[in-house]
Structure formats: structure tokens, C-alpha cells
Amino acid sequence: MDYFLTEEQQMIKEIAARIAREKIKPVALKYDEEGIFPRDIVKILADSDLCGVYIEEEYGGFGGGIFEMALVVEELSKACGGIALSFAGTGLGAFPIILFGTEEQKQKFLPDIAAGTKLAAFGLTEANAGSDAAGIQTTAVLDGDEYILNGTKQWITNGGEADVYTVIACTNREKGARGFSAFIVEKGTPGFSFGKKENKMGIRASVTSELVFEDCRIPKENLLYREGMGFIVAMKTLDRTRPGVAAQALGIAQGALDEALKYSQEREQFGKSISSFQAVQHMLADMAIQIEAARALVYQTCRYIDSGAKVFSKESAMSKVFASDTAMKVTIDAVQVMGGYGYMKEYPVEKMMRDAKITQIYEGTNQIQRNVIALEMIKELKGK
């Protein structure tokens, strides 16, 4: 399918694909098994000028948007969804600054992120605040010219590896979700430390850990937007970045299909390749149909967001749900096509199946996203 990419977009896609093929694929299994954070791959992405594809040119970026980010995430995820997260997770941490930062905040933080010399992370989830983001317990209290943060964030992508963190904390408990605020916290700030590194089923080359704030003082200039707007900052950020999760799922699914298709032509049973059997052909065909449909939805959603659309919660949720459900089904089918070999760790589809699962869970479970989609549809109907 020709998606009519510009020359610049095609170049971005080709560079990312080459890095995935030549640098990521050879180490994906090792990094997964040993839980190695891909600092070397981050350096390669930085040297290739990919880290800032979604950041404005005036802050050292390429000047693209969500679509360019999704192109990179998709290509990297074909080789390893976990390694791709070092890039995608940084985008999630950077977008609150891109969307709501002051000029001074953007000048201070975005150039290093665009250059790939600093990574970012997003601190929203807590032990009792997952799907119910309004359950946040981390607090921020203004004391003179500083805010004092106390609390713990859980399951934070790039936690401990990132240099810049955008964190949602409660500044006024009485106002509920309207009492949340967003802050920028730098690694190395006194009172800011990291808890345990999680031992995960998949995306094991990505670090997931706790953020711990114990009387952590940050300057009030690190407040993002305004006090009481933290929930808005978080939701607007996630609406914009969910297509990145969809692109990750899309890449994982495509990588699994590529492996299954190749194997089906090499594996012989009953004197001929298994790709000649109709049962296998139908599985491969269905996998390809689902992936192409997901790609069309993800790409169009990204373009819609980048066009300047004001409201896209429904479309963002749709792309995330459809692509991640597709990734789960396709990777399961890829393992089935490859049979016993697909179940073995020396073949990549076993890992792809494990990696795919998280795309149905993080940045809002698919069950919650279906709620969002339905509520937006109801709201649209009432508005007519």
C-alpha cells in the first residue's frame, strides 16, 4: 500500500528500518533475556538525527509530528518492541513540555531530548492510580519558591534511565482531579530516587521502575502550564501519544508476520513447504489483512492529529485498541504457523508475542479505551 509519504518521511522510515535491521535485530534476543537497556541503540538513533523527529526545528528537532514519530516507532518495533520504547517512552515524557511548556522550559529541555543526549519519561501511574488516574496520591506542596514532592510512581517506562521526568502530583486534594498539577523533575534532584526495576513478561529491554519522591524540592518554575491543570496535561498528552503505542503494536505485528511468512516457505512437511497448505495460507492472509487495516487507521489518525485537529480522543483510542488487538492476534498466529519452533526462544516470534501483550495494557487499557470511544460517540450524538 502506498501511503504517499513525503521524501522526508520516506527517508526517516528508511533510516529507522536500517537501524532496526542492522543494529537492533542482531541483539534483540540477548537484550531481552538479560534485560539490557539499549544505550548503544539510543546513541545510534541520536547520531542518525531521529531522536527529534517530533520536536520543532527551533528546539533542535526535525519539525515533524506524531506521524513521523510513529514511522520510527513502527520500524524499530519490527525488530524489538522493547528497544523501541527507549525512543517512544522519551516521546511520551517530552510531549507535556512540547504541548504545555513555557518558552524557557522548551529552550532548557527540548534541545537535549532532540539531540538524543537526554531521555525523558512520564510519571502518572501509581499503585492505586492506573486506569483511575484520579486516584493519584503523590503530593506537591508550594513552599516559597519551591514545590516539595512526596510519593511514589509505579511502572514508569525509562524510569532511572531518563534524565527528564514530567510528573503529575496533587496540589489540592479537595478539588479532586482539578487539584492535580504537572511538573518537570530532573534526575539527580535531591529527594528524587528510583525504586525496584520490574521483572517483566515482555519488553524486557525497556526499563520499568518506580519513581520515589521524599521531600524532593523543585523550583516553582518547573510547574507545567498552571496549578490544577495536571489532569488536562496528562489526558491531552496521552491522546496525542497513544498512536505511538499503536505504531509499536503495528511494528511488532509486521515483524511477526515477516518471520512466519519466511518460515512457512522454508519449513517442509509431507514433502512440500507448509506455505502451500491452504490452512497456513489463510492464516497468513488474515494476518496481512489485519495489519494493513491497522496501518491505515494508525497513519490516518496520526495525520489527523498533525493537521491541527482539536479533538481526537476517539480516533486516538481507536487506533490504539485496533492495532494492539491486532498485534496480539497476529503474534499468536505467527507462533502457531511456526509450531514448536515458534515456541522456542531462539526464534523471535515467541518474544514478539510477549511484547505484544503490553500494548493492550499501557497508556490506558483497551477496555478503558472502548469506554472513551463510546462516550465520545454519545457526546457527538448529543451535540448534533
Helices and strands as residue ranges (DSSP letters): H 7-19, I 20-24, G 25-27, H 28-34, H 39-47, G 57-59, H 66-79, H 81-100, H 103-115, E 120-123, G 133-135, E 139-143, E 146-157, E 164-170, G 173-179, E 180-186, E 192-197, E 208-219, G 220-222, E 223-224, H 230-266, E 268-269, E 272-273, G 274-276, H 278-306, H 313-342, H 348-358, H 366-383
